[in-house]
Amino acid sequence: MRKKLLAGVMALALCSTNMSPQTIFAGEFTSGNLEEVTEETPEIFSDDNQEVIEETEDELSVFSSESVPEFSNEANVMSATVNEKKTIKINLDNPEDPEYINHYDSQNNQLLINSVGSYEFIGNSETTVPICIGYGISREINICLNNVNIVANSGPALEIRSGIVNIYLENNNFLKTQSSQNYVSALRMEPNSFPTINSQNNSGSLTVSSEQCPGITCTNRLTINGGSVTAYSTSGTGIESDSLTINGGSVDASSQSGTGIENDSLTINGGSVDASSQSGTGIENDSLTINGGSVKAFSTSGTGIKVIHLLSKTAR
């Protein structure tokens, strides 16, 4: 039995222990007068007169896009200078490095950045010394992670407290926290920060993991322009933010018992998004907008996608 829902408001609860993951593309999904879908007959919402097309349980629920907006690689390339300062290179494997000593905060056992500029963190082996972007930075700062592998014992592996922070990924990078506190995450971005994640030609990667706390948290808006970003938590959330915009690259967020991606607002303009949970929710948002790219949401015994307001534009 189908019931009419209010225009522009939709609660998606797509889950089954036997259902295939849901793959979503933007072009075939539009906001409008939608109908409630029973578990027995999953449906595709099409922008052709808003017809409802039935599918079997073995098929995927698809929102498609003919073309994904192109984002210039220039946004993903780290500038050599900021405010006419050269990039400062810090070797995480060498505590005797002059720049390492310069930025080492012995009181908190961390590398502290408290001024604007361009910084490249280079490493080849695991370290327990985290990186912190301090308070009071009101302008742009560039951070390049190049083969970084940080396992923090109690706090975040990378904490961003303020500033317009552009994170650039080169090669493979790993951030992990062993904290059991639910307010601590491996990559933590506070309200006064405006972070972006970038990678030239999507060649860099970032893997963020935790046990009981979230993998990535941002109490502001987080933008992912490129690179391969993987966020995992055993019982917390993979990625948790007030606002998340994905323009390109690939994002894989998962949790065993928590939520893959949880935001107040999620906008997908391009790239690929894979969100999953074994017993929790794949994607949970107050507002979801899909303009391009693809989204796959899956839960083994929970909910694939749970959205209150679905605002979707047809990609051109």
C-alpha positions in Angstrom: 0.0 0.0 0.0 1.3 3.4 -0.9 0.7 6.7 0.8 1.3 10.2 -0.5 4.0 12.1 1.3 4.5 15.8 1.6 6.5 17.4 -1.2 10.2 17.8 -0.5 10.1 15.7 2.7 11.2 12.2 2.5 12.4 9.6 5.0 14.4 6.9 3.4 14.8 3.7 5.3 16.2 1.1 3.0 17.5 -1.9 4.7 17.5 -5.7 4.6 19.8 -8.4 5.6 19.5 -9.9 2.1 19.3 -6.8 -0.1 22.1 -5.6 -2.3 23.7 -2.3 -1.5 21.9 0.8 -2.9 23.7 2.6 -5.6 22.5 6.2 -6.2 23.1 8.6 -9.1 21.7 12.1 -9.2 20.0 12.4 -12.5 17.1 10.1 -12.0 16.2 11.5 -8.6 14.0 14.6 -8.2 12.2 16.2 -5.3 8.4 16.3 -5.7 5.4 14.3 -4.7 7.0 11.0 -3.7 5.3 7.9 -2.7 6.0 5.6 0.2 7.8 2.4 -0.9 7.1 -1.0 0.7 9.9 -3.3 1.6 8.5 -5.9 -0.8 8.8 -3.7 -3.9 11.8 -1.3 -3.8 11.4 1.4 -6.4 13.4 3.8 -8.6 12.3 7.5 -8.6 12.6 8.9 -12.1 12.5 12.5 -13.3 10.4 11.5 -16.3 7.0 12.8 -15.1 7.9 11.4 -11.8 7.0 7.9 -12.8 7.6 5.1 -10.3 9.3 2.0 -11.8 9.2 -1.2 -9.8 12.2 -3.4 -9.4 13.0 -6.7 -7.7 14.9 -7.1 -4.5 18.0 -8.2 -6.4 18.2 -4.9 -8.3 19.7 -1.7 -7.0 18.0 1.6 -6.2 19.6 4.1 -8.5 19.7 7.9 -8.9 21.9 8.6 -12.0 23.7 11.4 -13.5 24.7 11.8 -17.1 27.5 14.2 -16.3 29.3 15.0 -13.2 30.5 18.6 -12.7 34.2 19.0 -13.4 36.3 20.4 -10.7 39.7 21.9 -11.7 42.8 20.2 -10.5 44.1 23.6 -9.5 42.0 23.4 -6.4 43.7 20.2 -5.5 47.3 21.4 -6.1 49.1 22.8 -3.1 50.6 26.2 -3.7 54.3 26.5 -3.0 53.8 29.7 -1.0 51.3 31.3 1.2 51.8 34.9 2.1 55.1 34.8 0.3 56.4 32.1 2.7 58.0 28.9 1.4 56.6 25.5 2.3 58.0 24.3 5.7 58.9 20.6 5.6 58.7 18.7 8.8 60.1 15.2 8.9 58.1 13.1 11.3 60.7 10.4 11.4 63.4 12.7 12.6 62.9 14.5 16.0 66.2 16.2 15.5 65.1 17.9 12.3 65.2 21.7 12.9 61.6 22.3 11.8 60.5 19.4 14.0 62.2 21.0 17.0 60.8 24.4 16.0 57.2 23.1 16.1 57.3 20.5 18.9 55.1 21.3 21.9 56.8 19.3 24.7 54.1 20.1 27.2 51.4 18.3 25.1 53.7 16.0 23.1 52.5 17.2 19.8 53.6 19.2 16.7 51.9 22.5 17.0 51.2 24.9 14.0 50.0 28.3 15.2 50.7 30.6 12.2 49.6 30.8 8.6 51.8 29.3 5.9 52.3 26.1 4.0 53.5 23.0 5.8 54.4 19.5 4.5 54.5 16.6 6.9 56.7 13.8 5.6 57.0 10.3 7.1 57.8 6.7 6.3 57.2 5.0 9.7 54.6 5.1 12.4 54.7 7.8 15.0 52.7 8.5 18.2 53.2 12.3 18.1 50.0 14.0 16.8 49.7 17.2 14.7 47.6 20.1 16.0 46.6 23.3 14.1 46.2 25.8 17.0 43.7 28.4 17.9 43.7 32.0 16.6 44.4 31.3 12.9 41.9 33.4 10.9 43.5 33.1 7.4 44.4 30.3 5.0 46.8 27.6 5.9 48.0 24.7 3.7 48.8 21.3 5.2 50.3 18.5 3.0 50.3 15.0 4.3 52.9 12.9 2.6 53.2 9.2 3.7 52.1 10.2 7.2 51.3 7.4 9.7 50.2 8.7 13.1 48.7 6.5 15.9 47.6 8.8 18.8 47.4 7.2 22.2 44.7 9.3 23.7 43.7 12.3 21.5 43.2 13.0 17.8 46.0 12.1 15.4 45.3 15.4 13.6 43.4 18.2 15.3 42.4 21.4 13.5 41.2 24.1 15.9 41.0 27.2 13.6 41.8 28.6 10.2 40.8 28.0 6.6 42.8 24.8 6.3 43.5 23.1 3.0 44.6 19.5 3.5 46.5 18.1 0.5 47.1 14.4 0.2 50.2 12.8 -1.3 50.9 9.1 -1.3 49.2 7.0 1.4 48.4 8.5 4.8 47.1 7.0 8.0 45.5 8.6 11.1 44.4 6.6 14.0 43.4 7.2 17.6 43.3 4.6 20.4 41.1 6.7 22.6 38.0 5.2 24.1 36.3 8.7 24.6 33.4 9.2 22.3 34.2 12.9 21.9 37.6 12.2 20.5 38.2 11.3 16.8 41.2 10.4 14.8 40.7 13.5 12.6 39.0 16.3 14.6 38.0 19.7 13.2 36.6 22.3 15.6 33.9 25.0 15.0 36.4 27.8 14.1 38.0 25.7 11.3 37.0 25.6 7.6 38.7 22.5 6.3 39.0 21.0 2.7 40.6 17.8 1.6 42.3 17.8 -1.8 44.6 15.6 -3.9 46.2 16.3 -7.3 44.7 13.9 -9.8 43.1 12.0 -6.9 46.5 10.3 -6.4 46.7 10.7 -2.6 44.8 8.8 0.0 43.8 9.2 3.7 42.7 6.3 5.9 41.3 7.4 9.3 40.3 4.8 11.9 39.2 4.5 15.5 37.6 2.0 17.9 34.9 3.6 20.0 34.9 7.1 18.8 34.3 8.6 15.3 36.9 8.4 12.5 36.4 12.0 11.3 34.4 14.8 13.1 33.9 18.3 11.9 31.7 20.7 14.0 31.5 23.0 11.0 31.5 22.4 7.3 33.9 19.9 5.7 34.6 19.9 1.9 36.2 17.0 0.1 37.5 17.9 -3.4 39.6 15.0 -4.2 41.7 12.0 -3.1 40.7 8.7 -1.6 39.3 9.2 1.9 38.5 6.1 4.0 37.0 6.6 7.5 36.2 3.7 9.8 35.0 3.2 13.4 34.2 0.0 15.2 31.3 1.4 17.3 31.3 5.1 16.4 30.6 7.1 13.2 32.8 6.9 10.1 32.3 10.6 9.2 30.4 13.0 11.4 30.0 16.7 10.6 27.5 19.6 10.7 27.8 20.0 6.9 29.6 17.8 4.4 30.1 18.6 0.7 31.8 16.1 -1.7 32.9 17.5 -5.0 35.2 14.7 -6.2 37.4 11.8 -5.3 36.2 8.8 -3.5 34.8 8.6 0.1 34.4 5.3 1.9 32.9 5.6 5.4 31.9 2.6 7.5 31.1 1.4 11.0 30.3 -2.0 12.6 27.6 -0.8 14.9 27.5 3.0 14.3 26.7 5.1 11.3 28.8 5.4 8.1 28.1 9.1 7.4 26.0 11.3 9.8 25.5 15.0 9.1 23.0 17.7 9.4 23.5 18.4 5.7 25.1 16.3 3.0 25.7 17.6 -0.6 27.2 15.4 -3.3 28.3 17.2 -6.5 30.7 14.5 -7.8 33.0 11.6 -7.0 31.9 8.4 -5.4 30.5 7.8 -1.9 30.3 4.4 -0.2 28.7 4.4 3.3 28.0 1.2 5.2 27.3 -0.3 8.6 26.8 -3.8 9.8 24.1 -3.1 12.3 23.7 0.7 12.2 22.8 3.1 9.4 24.8 3.7 6.2 23.8 7.4 5.7 21.8 9.4 8.2 21.1 13.1 7.4 18.6 15.8 8.1 19.1 17.1 4.5 20.5 15.3 1.5 21.2 16.9 -1.9 22.6 14.9 -4.9 23.7 16.9 -7.9 26.2 14.4 -9.4 28.4 11.4 -8.7 27.3 8.2 -7.2 26.3 7.0 -3.7 26.2 3.5 -2.4 24.6 3.0 1.1 24.3 -0.3 2.8 23.6 -1.9 6.1 23.6 -5.6 6.9 20.8 -5.5 9.5 20.1 -1.8 9.9 19.1 1.0 7.6 20.8 1.9 4.3 19.7 5.6 4.0 17.7 7.6 6.6 17.0 11.1 5.4 14.4 13.7 6.6 14.6 16.2 3.8 15.7 15.1 0.3 16.6 18.0 -2.0 17.9 16.6 -5.2 18.6 18.5 -8.5 18.9 16.8 -11.8 22.5 16.9 -13.1 23.0 18.2 -16.5 
